[in-house]
């Protein structure tokens, strides 16, 4: 399989590239990534010399480079996206451009080049908040933020290309991922790295918002299975079955690091903050997938990784990151 992965220098994308190269001898991968602030080639330093891997720097909104890169591909997996809810609130334009227009550019190339498989990586946030139970793939989309709205728009466009043109598309919608190489603006890497340095951990609102946590390796296995065995035109939820309050995960991180809960700082809640996410994954379970990494073991491994790799995250937490952090949270002293 000649696979094109877009956004492969980001968190989930880089873990997926590594996963595919490690588990399939018959795969070659071209990684197309614009290298925005969260794209980092250090994420793939250990595979950059693998003859089955090649990197191309480019924007998925650039129709010329997209067509050149996708030509001859057997499948495309689109991870390329702006993904941070907070940033979408302060600057929605980049999200609409990349997440919607970029997806359209890819779909047009897939259609023109007659590529056999296109997999769109989406999120459970497109469903909005749910007080009880769990969303299925047939649930209505009710996004709350510019980020989730941009992803929902892309999902609808992907499905429309299947219905209108017969484009062989698939979609996965995963719950909150965690694991190594995650840019430290998201709650898990931010709180781990802040706690290591005895810096405050900013918790939105009352900290009772609930998320379902999925280790990135389990998500990669689910994406791989959908890519190979999923039915074109179908959506597959990928969740870990770990409904945990943000305050609880904060306390677990502090406990694993032996840090005092006095580092917790409650800050003004995010506008439009969804209270609870949960997805029903029976459809993917029917293909033979199930998460293998318990949240307890996965979080411990994740904390250990960030503690052992300060050379990866310390350079990131300066410059653009520092300016964003101070705008977002102000003085937490």
N, C-alpha and C positions, 0 to 999 in steps of 0.2 A: 504494500500500500504506500503510495506517495501522498503524504499528508501535508497540507498547508495549515499551520496554526497561526491565527492572527492574535496579537496581544500576548505572544508567548514569553515575553520578558517580564510580565506582571506576576502577581502572586499565584493564582490558580493556574494560569497558562504555563508558567515555568515548571511548576510541579507536574503538570500534565505531560509536558515534553519529556521530562526526566522519567516519569512513569512509563510512557510508551516505549522509550528507547530501552528501558530496563526489562520490560516484560514481553516485547515483540521483536524478534530478529528480522521480521519481514517488513519493517516500517522504516521509511526515510521521511525526515521532517524538514520543511522549510518554515522558519519562524519569521513572520512579517510583523514588525512592531515599530511604532513611531518613536518610542523611547520618550514618552512624556515623563512627568515627575515621578510616577510610580513604576515606570518601566526601567529595569535594571539588569544589565547583562551579567553583573556579578551573580545573579540568581542561577545562571547556567554555566558558570565558569568550569564546572566539573564535566560538562559534556561538549564544550566548544570544539574540541579536537576529534570528536566522534565523526567518522566519515559519512554517517547517515544523517548528520545534522548540518543545516546551513541557516545563517541569519541574513535577513534582508531588512534594512531600515526603510520604513515607508508608512504612509498614512492610508488607512482603509477608505478615506474619502477621495483619494487620488485614483481615478479610474484607470489611468495608464499603468501605474505600477501594480495595481491590483490585478489587472488582466495579465500582465507579464509574469507575475508571481504565481498566479493560479493556473496558468496554461499547463496542461498535462497532469494536473492533480487528480487523484482518485477520490479525495474527500477534503473538505474544508471544515475546520472547527473554529468558530469565531468567539474568542475571549475578549477581543479588543473593545474596550468600553471605558467611559468615565464611570466610577462606581461609588464614590463616597457621598452619602446623603447630605452631610453638612456642606460640602462644596457645591452641591447642586442647588442648595438654598441660596447661597451667596452669589453663584454665577451659573445659571441654568444653561447658557448658550452652548458651552462646550459639550454638555450632555446631549443636547438635541442634535448637534452636528455629528458627533462620533457615534452615539448609540442608535440614532435613527438614519441619518443620511449615510453614515458609514456602512450600516447594514444594507441599505438599498444599493450602494455601490457594489458590495460583495454579491448580492443576489443577482444583479444584472450580469456580472461576470460569470457567475455559476450558470446562469441561463444561456448566455452566449456560447460558453465553452462546453456546455453539456456535461458538467461535472456530476458524477453519480451520487454524491452524498454531500449535504450541507447541514452542519449541526450548529445551532444557535445556543450559546450559553446565556441563560437568563437567571432569574432570581425569584424566590418566593415572595419578595416584596411587591410584585405586580398584583397579588391578590388583595393587598391591604391587610387590615387588622381583623382578627377573629377572637371573640371572647371565649368560646368553647369549641371543642372539636377540632377538625383539621380540614384544610382545603384539598379538594381533588383537582385533577387536571381540567375538569369540566366546570369548575367554579368560575363565577364572573370575575373579571379583572376590575380592581378598584384601587388604583395606586394613589398614594398620599403625597409623595414628594416629587419634585422635578426629575430626580434620578429614577424612581420606580415608574413614573409616567413615561420617561424616555425608553425604558426597557419594555414596558407594556406595548408602546407604539411599535417598537422593533419586532416584538413577538407577533403582533397582528399583521405586520407587513410580511413577515416570513410565512405565516400561514396563508395569507392572501396569494403569495406567489405559488404556493402549492395548488390552491384551488383554481387559480386563473391560468397558470402556465404549466402546471404539473411538475414544478421544480421539486426534486426529491429532498425535502427539508425535514429536520427533526429539531426539537427544542428540549433542553433540560432546564428545570427550575430548581435550584438548590437552596437549601437553608444556609444560615450563617456558617461560613468556612473559617477554620483556624488551622494554624500549623506554621512551618518554617517559611521564611522569605516573605512574610506579609508586611506591607508597608505600615510603619507605625503611626498611622492616623486612626486605624481601626482599634476597637476596644482591647482585644487580647494583646497584641504586640505593644500598643501604647501603654497599657497598664503594667505589663511585665517590665518594659524598659524604664518607665518612670519609677517603679518600685525598686528596681536594682539601684537606681541613683537616689533613692529616698526622696523622690519628688512626688507632689500630690497627684492623686488619681481623680480626674474630674468625672463625676457620675451625674448624668442628666436626671432632673426631676427628683422623684422619690426612689429611683433605682429599681422599681418593680416591673419595668418592661420585660417581657419574656421573649426569648429567642430560642430557636432549635439549633443546636450546635453540631456541626459535621466536620470531621477531620478531612483535610484537603485530599489525603490519599484515598479515602473512601469515596469522595466525590469523583476523583480521577477514574477510579475503577467503574463507577456508575456511568460516567461519560463514555468511557471506552466501550462498555457493553451496549449502550444505546447507539453509538456510532456503528457498531458492527451488526447488531441484531434488532434495533428499533424499527418500527414501521413508519415509512415516510408519511409526513403530514401529522404526526402524533407528538404530543407533549408528554414528558416524563418528569415527575417530581423526584427530587433526591434529598432526603432528609435523614438526620441522625437519630431522631426520636429522643432528643435530649432537651426538654423544655426547662430552661433555667432563667431565673431572674438576673438582670444585669448586676444587681447588688450581690447576689450569691456568687457569680463568677468572679467579681472583684475580690470578695473575701477569700475565695479559693486560691486565687493568684497570690494574694498576700500571705496566706498560710503556707503555700509551697515555697515561698521565698523567705519565710521566717520574719516577715515584716509586720509592723503594728497597724491596726485598722485606723489609727489616727491619721494615716496618709489619705484617707477617703475625703474628698471634698464634693459636696452636692452643689451643682451649678444649675442655672436656669434651664428649663427643659427645651429640647429642640422643637421648633414649630412643626405642628402636624405629626408629632412622634407617635407612630403606631404602637399600640399597647402589647399586642401578642401576635406572633407568627406561628403557624403549625401547618405542616403538609402531610397528606396521606400518600404513602409511597407504595401502595399495594400493586400498582401497575408495573413499577420497576422490579419489585419483588417477584412478580410473575415471570420476569426474564431471568431470574436466578441471582439477583443482586441483594445483598444485605450489608449494612455497615459492619466492619470487623473491629474497629478501634473504639473501645469504650471512652466516654468523655473523660473519666478520671485518668486513665492511662494516657490518652491523647494530650490532655492539658499538661500533665506532668512532663511528657516528652517535649512539648512545645516550650514550656518554661526552661527546661534544661538546654534546649537549642539556643534560645536567645541569650541565656547566661553564658554559654560556651562560644558565642559568635558576636562579641561586641564590635569586632572589626567590620562586621556587615552593617549594623544598625547605628553605630555612633556617627559615622560620616553623614548618614541620612538626616539625623536629628540636628541639623544646622541649616543655615541658608534659607531656602524656600520653606522648608518644613518649620523652622523656628518662627518665621514671620507668620505663617498660617496659624500655628499653635497659639501665638500670642494674640492674634486677631480673634481667634475662636474662643479662647478661655480667659484671656486677660491675666491679671495677677492673682494666682491661687495661693499665695503665701498666707 
